[in-house]
Amino acid sequence: MSNRIDPDTVVPPAGPYSQAILSEGHGRWLHVSGQIGVLPDGALAGDFSAQARATWDNLLNVLAAAGMGVADLVEVTTYVVDPADLPALGPIRAGYLGDARPASTLVVAAALARPEWRIEVQAVAFQPA
């Protein structure tokens, strides 16, 4: 069984998708759509660091809406558009992950869906049955 997760603590989806899909059966799998540095009111967070923090806040809010937390993350994919932002990303990401060590991929992309977006994070989380 799968359920849509669209909490009011993040900006509503901008198209025909969900913030996350929760699948339950032999455990609970949460597939989180790419989260961006947009605040719940729709405003873009400021510079790269502010966008990175807002992105991770959004990710944690989606996890919480599904009854999960950072310790349940099993995979994280991060997209950034400017390699010059990478030194700022590490400490921010580490601050949110704490001791969690999900499988991770970092992609430097030519662009994201909107030119003002500088970071996007997609994730998968799991809780055993």
C-alpha positions in Angstrom: 0.0 0.0 0.0 1.3 3.5 -0.9 0.2 6.8 0.6 1.0 10.4 -0.5 2.9 12.6 1.9 2.3 16.3 1.3 2.8 18.1 4.7 1.8 21.7 5.1 5.3 22.4 6.6 6.8 22.5 3.1 5.7 24.4 0.0 3.0 22.5 -1.9 4.1 20.5 -5.0 4.4 22.7 -8.1 3.1 20.0 -10.4 1.5 16.6 -10.5 3.7 14.9 -7.9 3.9 14.3 -4.2 6.6 15.4 -1.7 6.9 11.7 -0.8 5.3 8.3 -1.3 5.1 6.0 1.8 5.0 2.3 0.9 4.2 -0.2 3.7 4.3 -3.9 3.8 7.5 -5.7 5.1 8.6 -2.4 6.5 8.0 1.2 5.6 9.7 2.8 2.6 9.6 6.5 2.0 10.6 7.9 -1.4 11.1 11.7 -1.0 10.9 13.9 -4.0 13.7 16.4 -4.5 13.5 19.1 -1.8 14.6 22.6 -2.5 15.5 25.8 -0.6 12.0 27.2 -0.7 10.3 28.1 2.6 6.8 26.8 3.4 5.3 30.2 2.4 6.8 29.9 -1.1 9.7 32.3 -0.6 13.1 31.4 -1.8 15.7 31.2 1.0 18.6 33.6 0.4 22.2 32.5 -0.5 23.4 29.0 -1.0 23.8 28.3 2.8 20.3 29.5 3.5 18.9 27.4 0.7 20.9 24.3 1.9 19.5 24.7 5.4 15.9 25.2 4.1 16.3 22.2 1.8 17.3 20.0 4.8 14.6 21.5 7.0 12.1 20.6 4.3 13.5 17.0 4.0 13.3 16.5 7.8 9.7 17.9 7.8 8.7 15.4 5.1 10.3 12.6 7.1 8.5 13.7 10.3 5.2 13.8 8.5 5.7 10.1 7.7 6.8 9.3 11.3 10.4 9.0 10.4 13.7 10.9 11.1 17.2 11.3 9.9 18.3 7.9 11.3 15.8 6.3 8.9 17.6 7.7 5.8 19.1 5.0 3.6 20.0 7.0 0.6 20.5 10.7 -0.2 21.2 12.3 -3.6 22.3 16.0 -3.5 22.4 18.2 -6.6 24.2 21.5 -6.6 24.8 23.9 -9.6 28.0 25.6 -8.5 31.0 23.6 -7.3 32.2 26.7 -5.5 29.3 26.1 -3.0 30.6 22.6 -2.0 32.8 23.8 0.9 29.7 25.4 2.5 27.6 22.2 1.9 29.7 19.8 4.0 29.2 21.3 7.4 25.5 22.0 6.8 24.8 18.5 5.7 26.9 17.0 8.5 24.9 19.1 11.0 21.6 17.6 9.9 22.9 14.0 9.5 24.6 13.8 12.9 25.7 10.1 13.2 23.5 8.9 10.3 25.5 7.6 7.3 23.1 6.9 4.4 24.4 5.9 1.0 25.1 9.2 -0.7 25.7 10.7 -4.1 26.6 14.3 -4.9 26.0 15.6 -8.4 27.2 18.9 -9.8 24.5 19.7 -12.4 24.5 22.4 -15.1 21.1 23.6 -13.8 18.1 22.7 -11.7 14.4 23.2 -12.7 14.5 26.9 -11.8 17.5 29.1 -12.3 17.3 30.5 -8.7 17.5 27.1 -7.1 21.1 26.2 -6.1 20.6 22.9 -4.3 18.1 20.0 -4.4 18.1 16.9 -2.2 16.2 13.7 -2.9 16.1 10.8 -0.4 14.9 7.3 0.5 14.1 6.3 4.1 13.2 2.9 5.6 11.8 1.6 8.9 11.7 -2.2 9.4 8.4 -3.8 10.2 
